[in-house]
Amino acid sequence: MESFSGESFSLSNSNYFVLLFVRPIAAVLFSLSVLFLGWFLAWKLVLVHVPLVQEIFRLREKPIKPKPADRRKLTRFYNRINAQLVYAR
């Protein structure tokens, strides 16, 4: 068995390049890919089915309710009262 305790260990230029640039970039890309894969799986399996998320991202159209024909009851009521007050003077 050889031991490197007494020998000096030197790195070449390509080893410095790999150590300082390639490995950190690979680590960041790996972390981002794991995060993206986790988010994608959570989106497809869970988040799409949550009503709040559907409303925020407009994944489901809200049903449009037709307005009722007699929706101006209060307006007609107050107009009638004002008309009576004007004629009563």
KOLNU-336926 format. One line per 8 residues: number of its first residue (from 1); for each residue y, x, z of N, C-alpha, C. Coordinates in steps of 0.001 Angstrom, whole numbers, plus 500000, padded with zeros to 6 digits. Last residue first. Example, Ala and Ser with C-alpha at 12.3 -4.5 7.8 and 13.67 -1.06 7.14 Angstrom:
<atoms>
2> 497750:512850:507080:498940:513670:507140:500030:512900:507870  494310:513190:507800:495500:512300:507800:496700:513200:507800
</atoms>
This chain:
<atoms>
89> 567065:404178:497274:568437:404526:497671:569421:403649:497061  564666:403584:496112:565024:402870:497344:566448:403154:497750  564312:405302:493994:564659:403907:493687:565099:403129:494930  563639:407612:495432:564815:407631:494571:565252:406209:494280  561281:406842:496716:562441:407202:497507:563721:407188:496679  559585:406414:494562:559932:405283:495417:561164:405576:496245  559424:409023:493575:559980:407983:492722:560389:406773:493562  558144:410273:495714:559514:410679:495346:560168:409625:494470
81> 555663:408942:495589:556499:408821:496791:557942:409178:496461  554787:409794:493045:554963:408369:493306:555867:408146:494529  554582:412526:493489:555523:412029:492474:555806:410539:492687  552527:412554:495367:553883:412945:495774:554929:412520:494742  550393:411593:493732:550752:410924:494972:552186:411260:495372  550234:413474:491668:550595:412079:491356:551049:411331:492604  549476:415662:493231:550718:415700:492461:551168:414284:492121  547001:414836:494249:548122:415084:495157:549450:415101:494415
73> 545462:414599:491863:545691:413458:492733:546900:413666:493645  544594:416143:489708:546013:416115:490037:546361:414953:490967  541963:415907:488916:542318:417026:489776:543776:417011:490208  540184:414203:487469:541135:413675:488450:541595:414763:489430  538461:415739:485923:539535:414990:485255:540585:414509:486257  537639:419083:486973:537507:417628:487047:538714:416925:486440  536792:421726:484792:537734:421178:485770:537600:419658:485790  533521:423126:484593:534624:422375:483982:535509:421775:485071
65> 532708:426380:485580:532651:424964:485926:533799:424241:485231  530885:428944:484341:532212:428321:484254:532057:426833:484512  529029:431285:486187:529034:430030:485421:530422:429393:485476  529647:434714:485677:529757:433563:486561:529728:432297:485714  527335:437041:484398:528490:436186:484161:528482:435018:485142  526455:440046:485713:526058:438652:485582:527325:437825:485419  527679:442424:485842:526379:442393:485188:525905:440971:484954  530121:443419:486873:530084:442295:485930:528789:442281:485119
57> 530194:445152:488945:530016:445733:487610:529899:444676:486516  530547:443307:491067:531482:444422:490872:531400:444956:489448  528337:441585:490836:529694:441060:490689:530693:442170:490403  526206:443301:491261:526285:442563:490000:527694:442037:489771  526765:444070:493865:526825:445076:492802:526924:444396:491447  526286:441596:495129:527602:442231:495222:527785:443272:494120  523527:441064:494590:524592:440234:494003:525978:440873:494056  521192:443436:493584:522096:443067:494677:523267:442279:494086
49> 519702:444400:491488:519349:443078:491996:520253:442609:493132  520514:446943:491000:520776:445945:489963:520545:444532:490485  519537:448446:493152:520949:448071:493103:521265:447004:492069  516665:448889:492763:517246:448128:493865:518624:447578:493545  515770:450179:490395:514818:449482:491250:515471:448550:492261  517952:451315:489047:516993:450503:488307:516110:449657:489228  519277:452678:491157:519967:451682:490331:518969:450745:489671  517341:454438:492095:517889:453429:493007:518576:452324:492217
41> 516983:455975:489754:515876:455189:490290:516372:454104:491238  519569:457085:489550:519015:456282:488467:517870:455406:488967  519760:458554:491936:520683:457449:491678:520124:456526:490593  517678:460435:491509:517640:459524:492653:518536:458324:492449  518664:461739:489222:517381:461050:489163:517259:460049:490316  521041:462825:490282:521090:461871:489180:519791:461077:489084  519989:464577:492254:520890:463479:492623:520935:462410:491534  518530:466301:490587:517832:465538:491623:518684:464349:492063
33> 520619:467350:489033:519559:466580:488377:518764:465762:489391  522127:468675:490970:522712:467543:490259:521638:466697:489572  520264:470684:491696:520747:469713:492688:521324:468483:492009  519992:472068:489255:518828:471440:489869:519263:470371:490870  522621:472981:488917:522033:472075:487938:520804:471358:488496  522800:474685:491165:523702:473537:491041:523133:472519:490055  520793:476561:490523:520703:475793:491765:521579:474549:491693  521767:477643:488134:520496:476933:488124:520346:476073:489382
25> 524070:478866:489135:524209:477801:488142:522917:476981:488084  522906:480798:490868:523759:479721:491404:523930:478553:490425  521339:482304:488874:520704:481596:489991:521613:480540:490613  523312:483345:487088:522265:482452:486619:521652:481656:487776  525146:484966:488702:525555:483872:487817:524436:482867:487531  524052:486890:490455:525393:486362:490702:525753:485141:489860  521439:487481:489543:521688:487198:490957:523025:486503:491174  521811:488046:486833:520934:486946:487240:521246:486528:488673
17> 523529:490260:487060:523944:489072:486316:523115:487855:486731  521924:492027:488461:523159:491555:489075:523644:490270:488387  519939:492433:486505:519565:491820:487784:520812:491316:488528  521416:493711:484547:520865:492390:484258:520427:491685:485541  522008:496143:485831:523086:495212:485481:522560:493807:485201  519574:496695:488470:520187:496983:487175:521271:495948:486904  519575:497813:491828:519493:496722:490867:520150:497133:489567  517554:499976:493831:518780:499704:493083:518524:498591:492077
9> 516539:501123:496867:516218:500120:495862:517509:499773:495143  515326:504122:498163:516506:503294:497891:516165:502366:496724  512568:504372:500452:513149:504541:499133:514397:503681:498989  511535:503699:502880:512177:504986:502748:512892:505167:501429  510508:501112:502475:511432:501371:503580:512170:502691:503415  508695:500127:500738:509997:500489:500189:510978:500871:501281  505329:501123:500613:506420:500475:501338:507726:500991:500781  502166:500435:499176:503434:501154:499136:504455:500406:499967
1> 498817:500812:500000:500000:500000:500000:501243:500853:500000
</atoms>
